[in-house]
Amino acid sequence: DGHSHLSAYERKRLKNITENAKFFAALKLHKVSARLNQIANKKQLHGTKRSKPKKVEDETARRRSMRLLRVEPLGIPALEMSAQPAPEEYPQVPAGPVPMVPEDQVEDSKWTEALLSTWMRISELKADDADRRTPDIERYQESLSSMVLSEENVRKVVISRVCSMAIHPSESTILVAAGDKWGHIGLWNVSCSSKEGAHIFIPHNLEVSCMHFSPCNPAHLLSLSTDTLRCGDVTRAVFDEICRSEENFSSFDFLEDNASTAIVGYWNGDVAVVDRRTPGMSSELSADIGFKKTRTVHVHPMNKQYFLAAGLMNVCIFDVRYLKPKGNEPVSSLTGHTKSVASAYFSPVTGSRVVTVCSDDKLRVYDTTSMSSTITVLSSIRHNCNTGRWLSRFRAIWDPKQEHCFVVGSMAQPRQINVFQDTGKLLHSFLSVDWLSSVCSINVVHPSQNILVGGNSSGRLHVF
């Protein structure tokens, strides 16, 4: 065969190649390939479209349900349909004073009267002049460890997500107010063991973002929503309107101990001064402080002319005496935040510390003993602050009884509320495997008693 010089393996391989070539030649694949090339290279005619088939006039109509077409069946008389009333819109709270009438007034009016009379009674009692000095850390930790959560101290007080809370300063009765996402305010007499101890009021249309009992008259509960600032006066059973604006309010704080004036923050970044003694519903002064957004405002506990504003990545201290409509410069800037700031508050007694909560997962404590132009971080605490869209953002609040300790919610498991020292040390974690199974974003601490209240995203309050 002319390949005798090849090895047996090479001759076998060459034979296979030859047979395969003869097989493919028999298939005449070169003709198929040429035909495919001809089709691919053929130019298509431009401007010609396939004509649409004409619609057949006498085509049988598709069968449809006479009920869905609302057509009367043949030979059967149709029943007269009663006119369906249009669904009523959610009732809007009108401008001006709103009666202090609860949502469930018809069924539990006597229990509501009992709740409001309790609020009025405890507001008339004067706190004793006991020693209010800040306890040392060891005694403070012992008091924290003694605080527990029981089944009767957990209750759904408002309908939706808790956005703000306030606690009455009474030492005889625990009265908590909670504001939710839809303008409801829930009042809960925790000391009343029966289920009738809580009632819901609707003085606002939208989120109740900030609430305070008046420091000079705890019979007044001031609440702030997007469009209005109101004062709930239990002595007259009415929610008075203090200020109204087309801009969106975000937070407020009192500029004086008599609660006659307040600083109010707006979501668009501005702040305003409101005086309750002047007629009308407008503010006395609106000031652009250079923020794109103002989330919280807080007044210095000793030097009332200073207030703290927290925005996107801005946290600054301003002097209210020098506010003007434009061109305001801060007294001090608290730097270091790399993402959005959720809150910033002065320490309760001297104001020598400020704690901030930031979306970069850090709690920062600043030394504000001296109001220098730039204030640096005293301590930085790693803390998961990414609550997501369904939870209220964390706010770190100082314990009014302890100058150097603050409380903040936690995303950790098991669910808990943390207490930190200004040095960054974790002092205590409030938890209860049986009765606390959700994140408490909003918290409030009693000014004189060992009482902590945590609110979650379903309107439920937990009292330690």
QUIDARA-V881096 format. One line per field, one symbol per residue. ss: DSSP state (H for helix, E for strand, L for the rest). phi: phi as a letter, one per 20 degrees, with the letter a starting at -180 (. if undefined). A space follows every 50 residues. Layout:
ss=???
phi=???
This chain:
ss=LLLLLLLHHHHHHHHHHHHHHHHHHHLLHHHHHHHHHHHHHLLLLLLLLL LLLLLLLLLLLLLLLLLLLLLLLLLLLLLLLLLLLLLLLLLLLLLLLEEL LLLLLLLLHHHHHHHHHHHHHHHHLLLLLLLLLLLLHHHHHHHHHLLLLL HHHEEELLLLLEEEEEELLLLLLLEEEEEELLLLEEEEELLLLLHHHEEE ELLLLLLLLEEEELLLLLLEEEEELLLEEEEEELLLLEEEEEEELLLLEE EEEELLLLLLEEEEEELLLLEEEEELLLLLLLLLEEELLLLLLLLEEEEL LLLLLEEEEELLLLEEEEEHHHLLLLLLLLLEEELLLLLLEEEEEELLLL LLEEEEEELLLEEEEEELLLLLLEELEEEEEELLLLLLLLLLLLLLEELL LLLLEEEEELLLLLLLEEEEELLLLEEEEELLLLLLLLLLLEEEELLLLL LEEEELLLLEEEEL
phi=.ncffeffffffffffffffffffffflffffffffffffefeefendcf fffffffefffffcffffeldfffncfeffeffefffffffefffnfcge dffdffecffffgfffffgffffefeffeffdfffffffffffffeecdc ffdcbedcfcgfdabbcffgedcedddcddfdnecddceffefffefcbd dcececgeebbbfffdbffddeccdgdbdccedffdlbefdebcbffefc abbfecfemecbdcddfeofcbdddfeefndeffbdcedneebdeccbef fdeffecdcccfddccdcdffdfbgcmedffbcdeofdcfeeabcfffdd meccdcdcfemcddddedfdeffcdefebcdfbfdeeneedfffcedffg ecfdccdbfbefdfgacecdeffofeeacebbfecccceefdcbcffcde cccdddednedcde
